[in-house]
Amino acid sequence: MRQKAARFGLTLAVAGTLAAGALAAATPASAAATGWAPYKGYRTLQNCVSAGTTMLVTKGYKEYDCRWDSPYYMLWLRK
């Protein structure tokens, strides 16, 4: 019985990982359709988050997201 529970838990973990990967790999066209626009690339996540926070305060954006887009983090903004 424990083996079935362990396999079920592993199946859920793999399914969650695949779903998260599909969302992270969304095309720029689908991102634009939902109101997201790429702004600028940053070398570190910390710099991207700092710039995103600044854009919220100074430019009136409602949300920001820093996504890894090799070789940098792309700052995405949504009004």
Backbone hydrogen bonds, N-H to C=O, Kabsch-Sander energy under -0.5 kcal/mol:
donor,donor_aa,acceptor,acceptor_aa,energy
5,A,1,M,-1.8
6,A,2,R,-2.4
7,R,3,Q,-2.5
8,F,4,K,-2.4
9,G,5,A,-2.3
10,L,6,A,-2.2
11,T,7,R,-2.5
12,L,8,F,-2.3
13,A,9,G,-2.2
14,V,10,L,-2.5
15,A,11,T,-2.4
16,G,12,L,-2.4
17,T,13,A,-2.1
18,L,14,V,-2.4
19,A,15,A,-2.3
20,A,16,G,-2.4
21,G,17,T,-2.3
22,A,18,L,-2.0
23,L,19,A,-1.8
24,A,20,A,-2.3
25,A,21,G,-1.7
26,A,23,L,-1.3
31,A,27,T,-2.0
32,A,28,P,-2.6
33,A,29,A,-1.7
34,T,30,S,-0.9
34,T,31,A,-0.6
35,G,32,A,-1.5
36,W,31,A,-2.4
37,A,77,L,-2.5
39,Y,75,L,-3.0
40,K,75,L,-0.6
42,Y,73,Y,-2.7
48,C,44,T,-1.8
49,V,45,L,-2.7
50,S,46,Q,-2.3
51,A,47,N,-2.3
52,G,48,C,-2.5
53,T,49,V,-2.5
54,T,50,S,-2.1
55,M,51,A,-2.3
56,L,52,G,-1.7
57,V,53,T,-1.8
58,T,54,T,-3.1
59,K,55,M,-1.5
60,G,56,L,-0.5
61,Y,55,M,-1.3
62,K,78,R,-1.8
63,E,78,R,-1.9
65,D,76,W,-2.2
67,R,65,D,-0.6
67,R,74,M,-2.3
69,D,72,Y,-3.2
72,Y,69,D,-1.7
73,Y,42,Y,-3.5
74,M,67,R,-3.2
74,M,72,Y,-0.5
75,L,40,K,-2.8
76,W,65,D,-3.1
76,W,74,M,-0.6
77,L,37,A,-2.6
78,R,63,E,-2.1
79,K,35,G,-0.6
